[in-house]
């Protein structure tokens, strides 16, 4: 059962990374193609300024029209299929294994994203970035071996849910109050930490929903509260994530999010479902050290990861020309967000999609 949970969690991380990279590539290609068409024409005096203005108007198309254009792209649709796979694999992982195992394994999304950028976009990844990825792998492997997370058999009652959700809710409020002031990096990190706490609670609701489905069938899912709590926390997590992106640098919010999420998930798994972890002092110390190594790898990878995907990037869609490559990063800056942020934002969608 534990082996199956690890396999499905790894597949979920890989599928999520594939979905993020493919759909981001589709967005960038669409923006560059739109800008390229808008700025096409003979070079004349003042044509650069006019071209930028025309491109700006083209890029300002209604969102629904841009969405229709994206849906028509095979690469975007392929990314959507991988996103469905993310939902299915994570649900299966939580069915077979504990929160304290599945959630930490999902950090591998970052490493899979690096590999896909090398394969699809021919990015030149620095050696130090791969060393950060190796650090994450070592920390994760050490935690799984030393802590030996095991599934629990306890079904939490209403009082236990209220206590767990209430304490995490207070933690989120405290983090948001602290995030009202300070440097952009500090505010982004605090927003990221708050998002991580909400997502951890959401993952607990997902696990409870999957358990209800397994024991009571589809009708029971709609008759019990975990499904609706999962949707509510999913929406809240999405809103907080956007606040984290707007508050400051991605490296700060991403690092806080990916470190806090596994930690809170582990505590929730033990508290609510009585999940089993090795408890003798040596194993506890080893688990703490391994999680610290994992966190250090996440921080390093967040800082050293390849910068952005832009319309002027040479890789682009495999086998496709880049008609907008000549417009440069100025025209495409509105879509030049890091793929790792796309990976993170999809995790809340994966949680919400576990509803039947």
Long-range contacts (C-beta under 8 A, 24 or more apart in sequence): 1-96, 1-97, 1-151, 2-96, 2-97, 2-101, 2-149, 2-150, 2-151, 4-92, 4-96, 4-97, 5-93, 5-94, 5-96, 5-97, 5-98, 5-101, 5-102, 5-151, 6-93, 6-97, 6-101, 6-105, 6-144, 8-89, 8-90, 8-92, 8-93, 8-96, 8-97, 8-102, 9-89, 9-90, 9-93, 9-97, 9-101, 9-102, 9-105, 9-106, 10-105, 10-108, 11-85, 11-89, 12-85, 12-86, 12-89, 12-90, 12-93, 12-106, 12-350, 13-105, 13-106, 13-107, 13-108, 13-109, 13-112, 14-108, 14-109, 14-112, 15-82, 15-83, 15-85, 15-86, 15-89, 16-82, 16-83, 16-86, 16-106, 16-109, 16-112, 16-343, 16-346, 16-347, 16-350, 17-109, 17-112, 17-113, 17-115, 17-116, 17-343, 18-79, 18-82, 18-112, 18-116, 19-79, 19-80, 19-82, 19-83, 19-85, 19-86, 19-346, 20-79, 20-109, 20-113, 20-339, 20-342, 20-343, 20-346, 21-79, 21-113, 21-116, 21-117, 21-120, 21-339, 21-342, 22-75, 22-76, 22-78, 22-79, 22-82, 22-120, 23-70, 23-75, 23-76, 23-79, 23-80, 23-83, 23-342, 24-309, 24-335, 24-339, 24-342, 25-75, 25-120, 25-121, 25-309, 25-316, 25-317, 26-70, 26-73, 26-75, 26-76, 26-79, 26-317, 27-70, 27-76, 27-335, 28-309, 28-310, 28-311, 28-313, 28-316, 28-332, 28-335, 28-336, 29-73, 29-75, 29-311, 29-316, 29-317, 29-320, 29-322, 29-324, 30-66, 30-69, 30-70, 30-73, 31-59, 31-311, 31-324, 31-331, 31-332, 31-334, 31-335, 32-311, 32-312, 32-316, 32-322, 32-323, 32-324, 32-325, 32-327, 32-331, 32-332, 33-323, 33-324, 34-58, 34-59, 34-61, 34-324, 35-59, 35-311, 35-324, 35-327, 35-331, 35-332, 36-323, 36-324, 36-325, 36-326, 36-327, 37-323, 37-324, 39-326, 39-327, 39-331, 51-327, 52-330, 52-331, 55-327, 55-331, 56-331, 59-331, 59-334, 75-317, 83-346, 83-349, 83-350, 84-353, 86-346, 86-350, 87-350, 87-353, 87-354, 90-206, 90-350, 90-351, 90-354, 91-206, 91-210, 91-354, 94-203, 94-206, 94-207, 94-210, 95-210, 95-211, 95-214, 96-151, 97-149, 97-151, 98-149, 98-150, 98-151, 98-152, 98-269, 98-273, 98-275, 98-276, 99-200, 99-203, 99-204, 99-207, 99-265, 99-266, 99-268, 99-269, 99-273, 99-275, 100-147, 100-149, 100-265, 100-266, 100-269, 100-270, 100-275, 100-277, 101-144, 101-149, 102-203, 102-265, 103-200, 103-203, 103-261, 103-262, 103-265, 103-266, 104-140, 104-143, 104-144, 104-262, 104-265, 104-266, 104-294, 105-140, 105-144, 106-347, 107-136, 107-140, 107-258, 107-262, 107-294, 107-298, 108-136, 108-137, 108-140, 109-343, 109-347, 110-136, 110-258, 110-298, 110-301, 110-305, 110-340, 110-343, 111-136, 111-137, 111-301, 113-339, 113-340, 113-343, 114-301, 114-305, 114-306, 117-306, 117-315, 117-339, 120-315, 120-318, 121-309, 121-313, 121-314, 121-315, 121-316, 122-314, 122-315, 123-306, 123-315, 125-306, 126-304, 128-300, 128-304, 129-301, 129-304, 129-305, 129-306, 131-300, 132-297, 132-300, 132-301, 132-304, 133-297, 133-301, 134-297, 135-293, 135-294, 135-296, 135-297, 135-300, 136-294, 136-297, 136-298, 136-301, 137-297, 138-293, 138-297, 139-290, 139-291, 139-292, 139-293, 139-294, 139-295, 139-296, 139-297, 140-290, 140-294, 142-286, 142-289, 142-290, 142-293, 143-287, 143-290, 143-291, 143-294, 146-278, 146-283, 146-286, 146-287, 146-290, 147-277, 147-278, 147-283, 147-286, 147-287, 147-290, 148-276, 148-277, 148-278, 148-283, 149-266, 149-269, 149-275, 149-276, 149-277, 150-275, 150-276, 150-277, 151-273, 151-275, 151-276, 152-269, 152-270, 152-273, 152-274, 152-275, 152-276, 153-273, 153-274, 154-272, 154-273, 154-274, 155-211, 155-273, 156-208, 156-272, 156-273, 160-271, 160-272, 161-272, 164-201, 164-204, 164-268, 164-271, 164-272, 165-201, 168-197, 168-198, 168-200, 168-201, 168-264, 168-268, 171-197, 172-197, 172-198, 172-240, 179-247, 183-248, 184-247, 184-248, 184-249, 184-252, 185-248, 185-249, 185-252, 186-248, 186-252, 187-247, 187-248, 188-244, 188-245, 188-247, 188-248, 188-249, 188-250, 188-252, 188-253, 188-256, 189-248, 189-252, 189-253, 189-255, 189-256, 190-256, 191-240, 191-243, 191-244, 191-247, 191-253, 192-244, 192-252, 192-253, 192-254, 192-255, 192-256, 192-257, 192-260, 193-256, 193-257, 193-260, 194-240, 194-244, 195-237, 195-240, 195-241, 195-244, 195-253, 195-257, 196-256, 196-257, 196-258, 196-259, 196-260, 196-261, 196-264, 197-260, 197-264, 198-233, 198-236, 198-237, 198-240, 199-233, 199-237, 199-257, 199-261, 199-347, 199-348, 199-351, 200-260, 200-261, 200-264, 200-265, 200-268, 201-233, 201-264, 201-268, 202-230, 202-233, 202-234, 202-237, 202-348, 202-351, 203-265, 203-268, 203-351, 204-265, 204-268, 204-269, 204-272, 205-229, 205-230, 205-233, 205-351, 206-230, 206-351, 206-354, 207-273, 209-354, 209-355, 210-354, 213-356, 218-356, 221-355, 221-356, 227-355, 230-351, 230-352, 230-354, 230-355, 231-352, 231-355, 233-351, 234-348, 234-349, 234-351, 234-352, 235-352, 237-348, 237-351, 238-345, 238-348, 238-349, 241-344, 241-345, 241-348, 245-337, 245-341, 250-302, 250-337, 250-338, 250-340, 250-341, 251-302, 251-303, 252-302, 254-298, 254-302, 254-340, 254-341, 254-344, 255-298, 255-299, 255-302, 255-303, 257-344, 258-298, 258-302, 258-344, 259-294, 259-295, 259-298, 259-299, 262-291, 262-294, 263-291, 302-340, 305-338, 305-340, 306-338, 307-338, 308-336, 308-337, 308-338, 309-335, 309-336, 309-337, 309-338, 309-339, 310-335, 310-336, 311-335, 311-336
